[in-house]
Amino acid sequence: MLLRDITSALLQKHFNSLLANGRSDQKGLSPSTIGAARRYFAQCLDDAIKEGIIIQNPARMTKPPRLVRREIVVLTKDEAATLVENSRKIKNTFMRVMMPELISFVLHTGLRQGEAFGMKWEDVDFENSCIFVKRSLAHVVGKGAVLQETKTKTSRRRVLLLQEDVTALKEYQKWQQNYADELGDKFNWSGLVFTSPFGSPISPTNFARRYFHPLLKQCGITEGFTFHGLRHTHATLLLQQGVNPKIVQERLGHRLFKTGRAGIRRMRIRFGVDRGKHPAKQGVRRPHFARSSPGRASAGGLCGVLGRRGGPGVLRRNVRSAFRDGRRRLRQDKDVDIPYRQYARRRDKALEYNGDNLYE
């Protein structure tokens, strides 16, 4: 088919068919996947317009599928402990050791599934108690397991480990080496931390169908929970302890975060943290740019500054006054949610949170 023969009606019919039965098992693709395919194809047609091949973009005239927001399901401390304990009872000898280490590791670090499956021993720094997320494991149709770049630039990050995690990883590394020596040539050594029983990369579909989903059913955990829910559980437990949401964002490798009350509220609502019982809400003042004297910014921060009268000079003075007032409040109260500039200067110190009682 030529590009000039493609119409918006034809594309819309194709996108609708993908939503109904676009997968190899005749199940429908997710609306986000179809939306991404539509967006990329539209960009290709935009390039065709620039080259003079076509005069209009039919993909822009189609309607993207409506995104369905699924409710995020997280585990409680008791459910997380039960999940780890029951994973030690799997019949498979290899999975009986690897599975509890994998689940505990993701619960304590918040890594994505592909990041955990693609992590190598060379990425683990035992001396400094941290790991470096550099790659992700993805399964491509026709190619199998492929190691590729992380999801975003901010996904390449350093994640601190608890001392108990460092000890557990050292013991697991010794066990994995002994297990590989027993199998000999049958074990395909690739340097990955978490592998299949024969050393090859883990297949997400096979892993979920044979081991993870039956384990969830055995523990009585709701059907809406997925392996990615371990990552959400990690974030929830950190927020419940009062860890600054900006630190949680960098630990998870998220790209965007809007500081201030709105951003904090979105993080807490997304991960199901009760604001009324949040430790950070108990007797903690949050900085705000109050109008304490003429020339200072009004309540609401820079929005209030932009609404005042005066030329550029007055605006600059008001902005400087607002930030000076915020810095003064920061010096008085160390527990407030701090702006990004202040946060960046003491990022490493802030990352050293007390995680010893994370699951107590």
C-alpha positions in Angstrom: 0.0 0.0 0.0 1.2 3.4 -0.9 1.3 6.3 1.6 -1.1 8.3 -0.5 -3.7 5.5 -0.2 -3.7 5.5 3.6 -6.9 7.2 5.0 -7.9 8.2 8.5 -10.9 5.7 8.3 -8.5 2.9 7.4 -6.1 3.7 10.3 -9.0 4.1 12.8 -10.3 0.6 11.8 -6.8 -0.8 12.3 -6.3 0.9 15.8 -9.8 -0.5 16.8 -8.8 -4.0 15.8 -5.5 -3.8 17.8 -7.6 -2.8 20.8 -9.9 -5.9 20.3 -7.4 -8.6 19.4 -4.0 -7.1 18.6 -1.9 -9.6 20.6 -0.5 -12.9 19.5 -3.0 -14.7 21.8 -5.9 -12.8 20.3 -6.2 -10.5 23.3 -6.4 -6.8 22.9 -3.4 -4.5 23.3 -3.5 -1.8 26.1 -4.7 1.7 25.2 -1.4 3.1 26.1 0.4 0.8 23.6 -2.0 1.7 20.8 -1.6 5.4 21.7 2.2 5.1 21.4 1.9 3.3 18.1 -0.4 6.0 16.7 1.9 8.7 18.0 5.0 7.3 16.4 3.2 6.6 13.1 1.9 10.1 13.0 5.5 11.4 13.4 6.6 9.3 10.4 3.8 10.7 8.3 4.8 14.2 9.4 8.3 13.5 7.9 6.6 12.4 4.7 4.7 15.7 4.5 8.0 17.6 4.9 9.5 15.5 2.0 6.5 16.3 -0.1 5.3 12.8 -0.5 1.8 13.5 1.0 0.0 16.7 1.7 -1.9 15.8 5.0 -1.5 13.4 7.9 -4.4 11.0 8.2 -3.1 9.7 11.5 -3.7 13.1 13.1 -7.3 12.8 12.2 -7.9 9.6 14.1 -9.0 9.4 17.7 -6.6 7.8 20.2 -8.1 5.1 22.5 -9.3 6.3 25.9 -6.8 5.5 28.6 -8.1 3.5 31.5 -6.5 4.3 34.9 -6.1 1.2 36.9 -6.2 1.3 40.6 -2.7 0.9 42.1 -2.6 -2.1 44.5 0.1 -2.2 47.2 1.0 -4.7 49.9 0.9 -4.1 53.6 4.0 -5.0 55.8 2.3 -8.2 56.9 1.4 -9.2 53.3 5.0 -8.4 52.1 6.4 -10.6 54.8 4.0 -13.4 54.0 4.9 -13.2 50.3 8.6 -13.6 51.0 8.0 -16.4 53.5 5.8 -18.4 51.2 8.3 -18.0 48.3 10.7 -20.1 50.3 8.3 -23.1 50.0 8.4 -23.3 46.2 9.0 -26.9 45.0 11.6 -25.9 42.5 15.0 -26.0 44.3 16.5 -23.1 42.4 13.4 -20.9 42.6 13.1 -21.7 46.3 16.3 -19.7 46.9 16.2 -17.1 44.1 12.5 -16.1 44.5 12.6 -14.8 48.1 15.9 -12.9 47.3 14.4 -11.3 44.3 11.2 -10.3 46.0 13.0 -8.9 49.0 15.4 -7.0 46.8 12.7 -5.3 44.7 10.7 -4.5 47.9 13.8 -2.8 49.4 15.0 -1.0 46.2 11.9 -0.3 44.1 13.5 -1.4 40.8 11.3 -2.0 37.8 11.0 -5.7 36.7 13.2 -5.2 33.7 15.8 -3.4 35.8 15.9 -6.2 38.3 16.1 -9.0 35.7 18.8 -7.1 33.8 21.1 -6.3 36.7 24.6 -7.8 36.7 27.0 -8.5 39.6 29.3 -5.8 38.2 26.5 -3.3 39.0 26.6 -4.2 42.7 29.0 -2.2 44.9 29.3 -4.1 48.2 31.9 -1.7 49.7 29.6 1.4 49.4 26.4 -0.6 49.9 24.7 0.5 46.7 23.8 -0.7 43.2 24.0 1.1 39.8 21.0 0.8 37.5 22.5 0.8 34.0 20.3 -1.5 31.8 17.0 -3.2 31.5 16.0 -6.6 30.2 13.3 -6.7 27.6 11.9 -9.5 25.5 11.5 -8.7 21.8 9.3 -10.8 19.6 11.6 -12.9 17.4 14.8 -12.0 19.3 14.0 -13.2 22.8 15.8 -11.6 25.8 17.6 -8.3 24.9 19.6 -6.1 27.3 18.8 -2.4 26.4 19.1 1.1 27.8 16.9 2.1 30.8 13.5 3.6 30.3 14.7 7.2 30.7 17.9 9.0 31.4 16.9 9.5 35.1 16.4 5.7 35.3 20.2 5.4 35.2 20.8 5.9 38.9 22.5 4.8 42.1 20.3 3.1 44.7 21.5 2.7 48.3 21.1 -0.6 50.0 20.4 -1.6 53.6 23.1 -3.6 55.4 20.8 -6.6 55.5 20.4 -6.4 51.7 24.2 -6.4 51.3 24.6 -9.4 53.5 21.8 -11.3 51.7 23.3 -10.5 48.3 26.7 -11.8 49.3 25.2 -15.1 50.6 23.1 -15.4 47.5 26.2 -14.8 45.2 28.1 -17.6 46.9 25.1 -19.9 46.6 24.6 -19.1 42.9 28.3 -19.8 42.2 28.1 -23.2 43.9 24.9 -24.0 42.1 26.6 -23.1 38.8 29.6 -25.2 39.6 27.3 -28.2 40.2 25.6 -27.9 36.9 28.8 -27.3 35.0 28.3 -26.7 31.3 24.5 -26.8 31.7 24.5 -23.5 33.5 24.8 -20.6 31.0 26.8 -18.1 33.1 25.9 -14.5 31.9 26.8 -12.5 35.0 23.1 -11.7 35.8 22.1 -11.5 39.4 18.7 -13.1 38.9 18.4 -15.8 36.3 16.4 -18.9 35.3 17.4 -22.3 36.8 19.9 -22.8 33.9 21.4 -19.3 34.0 19.5 -17.8 31.0 17.7 -14.4 31.4 14.2 -14.7 33.0 11.2 -14.7 30.8 8.6 -12.3 32.3 5.7 -14.2 30.9 7.0 -17.6 32.0 8.0 -16.2 35.4 4.6 -14.7 36.1 2.6 -17.8 34.9 4.6 -20.5 36.5 5.8 -18.9 39.8 4.6 -15.4 40.7 0.8 -15.7 40.0 0.5 -19.1 41.8 2.5 -17.6 44.7 0.1 -14.7 45.0 -2.9 -17.1 44.9 -1.3 -19.1 47.7 -0.8 -16.0 49.8 -4.4 -14.9 49.2 -3.3 -11.6 47.6 -5.8 -9.7 45.4 -5.8 -10.5 41.7 -5.0 -6.9 40.7 -1.5 -7.1 42.2 1.4 -7.5 39.8 5.2 -7.7 40.1 5.3 -4.0 39.4 3.2 -3.6 42.6 6.4 -4.4 44.6 7.8 -1.2 43.3 4.7 0.7 44.4 4.8 -1.0 47.8 8.4 0.2 48.2 7.4 3.8 47.5 4.4 3.6 49.8 6.4 2.4 52.8 9.0 5.2 52.3 6.2 7.8 52.2 4.6 6.4 55.3 7.9 6.8 57.1 7.9 10.5 56.1 10.7 10.3 53.5 10.8 13.4 51.3 8.8 12.6 48.1 11.7 14.1 46.0 14.0 11.5 47.4 11.4 8.8 46.6 11.2 10.1 43.1 15.0 9.9 42.5 15.2 6.5 44.2 12.5 5.2 41.8 14.1 6.8 38.8 11.1 8.9 37.8 11.8 11.7 35.3 9.4 14.4 36.4 8.3 15.7 39.8 6.7 19.1 40.6 7.8 20.3 44.0 5.4 21.8 46.4 2.1 20.7 48.0 0.5 19.7 44.7 3.4 17.3 43.8 3.5 15.8 47.3 -0.3 15.3 47.2 -0.1 13.5 43.9 2.6 11.2 45.2 0.7 10.3 48.3 -2.6 9.8 46.5 -0.9 7.7 43.8 0.7 5.4 46.3 -2.3 5.2 48.7 -0.8 7.0 51.6 -3.3 8.4 54.2 -2.5 12.1 54.5 -4.1 12.3 57.9 -1.8 9.6 59.4 1.3 10.6 57.5 4.3 11.2 59.9 5.4 14.2 57.9 2.0 15.9 58.7 2.4 15.7 62.5 3.5 19.0 63.8 5.6 20.0 60.7 5.5 23.5 59.2 5.8 23.7 55.5 7.5 26.7 53.9 5.3 29.2 52.1 5.9 32.7 50.8 3.7 34.8 53.0 3.3 38.5 52.5 5.0 39.7 55.6 6.0 43.2 54.4 5.6 45.5 51.4 7.6 44.2 48.5 7.3 40.5 49.6 5.5 37.9 47.5 1.9 37.2 48.3 0.7 33.8 49.4 1.0 31.2 46.7 4.6 31.8 45.8 5.6 33.1 42.5 2.0 33.1 41.2 1.4 35.9 43.7 4.5 37.7 42.5 3.4 37.6 38.9 0.1 39.1 39.9 1.5 42.2 41.5 2.0 45.6 39.7 5.4 47.0 38.8 8.1 46.7 36.2 10.7 44.0 35.7 12.9 45.5 38.5 10.1 45.2 41.0 9.4 41.6 39.9 13.0 40.6 40.3 13.1 42.1 43.8 10.0 40.3 44.8 11.3 37.0 43.5 14.6 37.4 45.4 12.6 38.3 48.6 10.4 35.3 48.2 13.4 32.9 48.0 15.2 34.6 50.8 12.1 34.2 53.0 12.0 30.5 52.0 15.7 29.9 52.9 15.2 31.6 56.2 12.3 29.2 57.0 14.4 26.3 56.0 17.1 27.2 58.5 14.5 27.4 61.2 12.9 24.0 60.5 14.9 21.1 59.1 11.9 18.8 58.5 10.0 20.8 55.9 9.7 19.9 52.3 12.6 21.8 50.7 12.8 23.4 47.3 14.9 21.7 44.7 17.9 24.0 44.9 18.2 23.5 48.6 17.5 19.8 48.2 20.2 19.2 45.6 23.0 20.6 47.9 22.3 18.0 50.6 21.0 15.2 48.4 23.5 12.6 49.5 22.9 13.3 53.2 19.1 13.1 52.7 19.4 9.8 50.9 20.8 8.2 54.0 17.4 7.5 55.6 16.9 5.1 58.4 15.6 2.0 56.7 16.4 -0.4 59.5 12.7 -0.5 60.6 11.2 -0.5 57.1 9.3 -3.7 57.7 9.1 -3.8 61.5 
